[in-house]
Amino acid sequence: MSQVIKDYYERFRRYHYLGYLRHYYNAARHPHPFRFLAFLLFGSLVVFSLAIFSTLAIINNTFEGNPIYFYGLTALMYLMGFAVVPTIVLWIQGYRNREKILSSEIPDDLPQNSGSEIWYILLFLSIYQIVRIIIE
């Protein structure tokens, strides 16, 4: 059991901590950092505004459908919005320190992509919904 915990810790460190550091170093080397930063800010504002509208709909009880799905979707939107905040902060810090960062300082073991688990979650939810529709 302890080996499973160690493997999970290493996986978390590699794909989340080093994935966030990847944003820091990518900002320093990116030719147009403001475009990506504007895209991040716009996306997070859209997600947060949808989450706020959903929260207001929950408070006013104006939504239609299953409340468990609606509450879950609202919580997911808040989590997605808050997950972007460290990326924005690291992107700004990497841009501010781009003159100080040398190419030789960038670690070799940074992951290329992080957060690929979301595709597995979406696949699982899609299969669940299809099975649920077939059973009903």
C-alpha positions as CSV (number, residue, x, y, z in Angstrom):
1,M,0.0,0.0,0.0
2,S,2.8,2.4,0.8
3,Q,4.3,1.9,-2.7
4,V,0.9,3.0,-4.2
5,I,1.0,6.2,-2.1
6,K,4.6,6.9,-3.2
7,D,3.7,6.4,-6.8
8,Y,0.7,8.7,-6.5
9,Y,2.8,11.4,-4.8
10,E,5.4,11.1,-7.6
11,R,2.7,11.3,-10.2
12,F,1.1,14.3,-8.5
13,R,4.5,16.1,-8.2
14,R,5.4,15.4,-11.8
15,Y,2.2,16.4,-13.5
16,H,0.9,19.1,-11.3
17,Y,3.8,20.8,-9.6
18,L,6.2,20.5,-12.5
19,G,3.3,21.2,-14.9
20,Y,2.8,24.5,-13.1
21,L,6.5,25.3,-13.4
22,R,6.2,24.5,-17.1
23,H,3.9,27.5,-17.4
24,Y,6.5,29.7,-15.6
25,Y,9.2,28.7,-18.1
26,N,6.9,28.8,-21.1
27,A,6.0,32.4,-20.3
28,A,9.6,33.4,-20.4
29,R,10.2,31.9,-23.8
30,H,6.8,32.6,-25.4
31,P,7.0,35.1,-28.3
32,H,3.5,36.6,-27.6
33,P,2.8,36.2,-23.9
34,F,0.0,38.8,-23.8
35,R,-2.1,36.8,-26.2
36,F,-2.0,33.7,-24.1
37,L,-2.6,35.7,-20.9
38,A,-5.6,37.5,-22.4
39,F,-7.0,34.1,-23.5
40,L,-6.5,32.7,-19.9
41,L,-8.1,35.8,-18.3
42,F,-11.1,35.7,-20.7
43,G,-11.6,32.0,-20.2
44,S,-11.5,32.3,-16.4
45,L,-13.9,35.3,-16.5
46,V,-16.3,33.3,-18.6
47,V,-16.2,30.3,-16.3
48,F,-16.5,32.4,-13.1
49,S,-19.4,34.4,-14.6
50,L,-21.2,31.2,-15.5
51,A,-20.6,29.9,-12.0
52,I,-21.9,33.1,-10.5
53,F,-25.1,33.0,-12.7
54,S,-25.5,29.3,-11.6
55,T,-25.2,30.3,-8.0
56,L,-27.8,33.0,-8.4
57,A,-30.1,30.5,-10.0
58,I,-29.6,28.1,-7.1
59,I,-30.3,30.9,-4.6
60,N,-33.4,32.1,-6.4
61,N,-34.5,28.5,-7.2
62,T,-35.0,29.3,-10.9
63,F,-33.2,26.4,-12.5
64,E,-35.0,23.4,-14.1
65,G,-33.9,19.8,-13.9
66,N,-32.1,17.7,-11.4
67,P,-30.7,19.8,-8.5
68,I,-27.8,17.4,-7.9
69,Y,-26.5,17.8,-11.5
70,F,-26.9,21.6,-11.3
71,Y,-25.1,21.8,-7.9
72,G,-22.3,19.5,-9.2
73,L,-21.9,21.6,-12.4
74,T,-21.7,24.8,-10.4
75,A,-19.1,23.3,-8.1
76,L,-17.1,22.0,-11.1
77,M,-17.2,25.5,-12.7
78,Y,-15.8,27.1,-9.5
79,L,-13.1,24.4,-9.3
80,M,-12.1,25.0,-13.0
81,G,-12.0,28.7,-12.4
82,F,-9.8,28.4,-9.4
83,A,-7.5,25.9,-11.1
84,V,-6.6,28.6,-13.7
85,V,-5.5,31.1,-11.1
86,P,-2.0,29.5,-10.4
87,T,-1.4,29.3,-14.1
88,I,-2.2,33.0,-14.5
89,V,0.1,33.9,-11.6
90,L,3.0,31.8,-12.9
91,W,2.5,33.1,-16.4
92,I,2.8,36.7,-15.1
93,Q,5.8,35.9,-13.0
94,G,7.5,34.1,-15.8
95,Y,6.9,37.0,-18.1
96,R,8.3,39.5,-15.5
97,N,11.5,37.5,-15.0
98,R,12.1,36.5,-18.6
99,E,15.4,38.4,-18.8
100,K,16.7,36.5,-15.8
101,I,15.8,33.0,-17.0
102,L,18.4,31.3,-19.1
103,S,17.7,28.3,-21.3
104,S,20.2,26.3,-19.3
105,E,18.2,26.8,-16.1
106,I,15.1,25.1,-17.5
107,P,14.8,21.6,-16.0
108,D,14.7,18.7,-18.5
109,D,12.0,16.7,-16.7
110,L,9.1,19.1,-17.1
111,P,6.1,17.3,-18.5
112,Q,4.8,18.4,-21.9
113,N,1.2,18.2,-21.0
114,S,-0.6,18.1,-17.6
115,G,-4.1,17.3,-16.6
116,S,-4.9,14.6,-19.2
117,E,-7.0,12.9,-16.6
118,I,-10.0,15.1,-17.5
119,W,-10.4,13.1,-20.8
120,Y,-10.8,9.9,-18.7
121,I,-13.4,11.6,-16.5
122,L,-15.3,12.9,-19.6
123,L,-15.2,9.4,-21.2
124,F,-16.5,7.8,-18.0
125,L,-19.3,10.4,-17.6
126,S,-20.3,9.9,-21.3
127,I,-20.4,6.1,-20.9
128,Y,-22.4,6.5,-17.7
129,Q,-24.9,8.8,-19.4
130,I,-25.3,6.4,-22.4
131,V,-25.8,3.4,-20.1
132,R,-28.3,5.4,-18.1
133,I,-30.3,6.4,-21.1
134,I,-30.3,2.8,-22.5
135,I,-31.5,1.4,-19.1
136,E,-34.3,3.9,-18.8
